[in-house]
Amino acid sequence: MLEKSLKGGLIVVGALNLGGSVALLPNAVGVVEVAVEKGAHTILLPISSRKQLFELSDDMATRINIQFYSEPTDALLKALLE
């Protein structure tokens, strides 16, 4: 749509609600684990999922770059600027 490539190995996770806010992920740790297994290098998660990641193993945390976004436009900019 913007005719720009995104960074390889990037996964953007999150759902947009009707009101425009980003929905909470029910299992952020599981999502990160699957992303690592599939070869992702960076994952963008909603900031509301940050507290769930305390349960992420040290091995998984060192194998992926986790970044957070507060709104969908923030995620888009981070995906394009990387």
C-alpha positions in Angstrom: 0.0 0.0 0.0 2.8 2.4 0.8 5.1 0.8 -1.7 7.8 0.3 0.9 9.4 -2.9 2.1 9.4 -3.9 5.7 12.4 -5.2 7.5 12.9 -9.0 7.0 12.2 -11.2 10.0 9.7 -8.7 11.5 6.4 -9.7 13.0 3.8 -7.2 14.0 1.2 -8.5 16.5 -2.0 -7.0 17.8 -5.6 -6.4 17.0 -7.4 -3.0 16.5 -10.7 -2.5 18.3 -13.6 -0.6 16.8 -12.8 2.4 19.1 -9.3 2.6 17.6 -7.4 1.1 20.6 -5.2 -1.9 20.4 -6.5 -5.1 22.1 -4.7 -7.0 24.8 -3.0 -10.2 23.6 -4.3 -13.2 25.6 -0.9 -15.1 25.4 2.0 -12.8 24.5 4.6 -15.4 25.7 3.2 -18.0 23.4 3.2 -15.6 20.5 6.9 -14.7 21.1 7.9 -18.3 21.3 6.2 -19.2 18.0 7.8 -16.1 16.4 11.2 -17.3 17.5 10.5 -20.8 16.2 9.5 -19.4 12.8 12.7 -17.4 12.5 11.6 -13.9 13.4 14.3 -11.5 14.5 12.1 -8.7 15.7 8.5 -8.6 17.1 6.4 -5.5 17.6 3.9 -6.0 20.4 1.2 -3.8 22.0 2.6 -2.0 25.1 -0.4 -3.5 27.1 1.3 -7.0 26.7 4.6 -5.9 28.4 3.8 -7.3 31.8 3.1 -10.8 30.4 6.6 -11.0 29.1 8.1 -11.4 32.6 7.2 -15.1 32.2 9.3 -15.4 29.0 12.4 -17.6 29.4 15.8 -16.0 29.3 16.7 -18.1 26.2 13.7 -16.8 24.2 14.3 -13.2 25.4 17.9 -13.3 24.0 16.9 -14.7 20.7 14.5 -12.0 19.6 14.3 -8.2 19.7 11.1 -7.1 21.3 9.7 -3.7 20.6 6.5 -2.1 21.8 3.9 0.2 20.2 1.1 2.2 21.8 -1.1 2.6 18.7 -1.3 1.2 15.2 0.4 4.2 13.5 3.3 3.8 16.0 3.6 0.2 14.9 3.6 1.2 11.2 6.3 3.8 11.7 8.5 1.4 13.7 8.1 -1.2 11.0 9.0 1.1 8.2 11.8 3.0 9.9 13.8 -0.1 11.0 
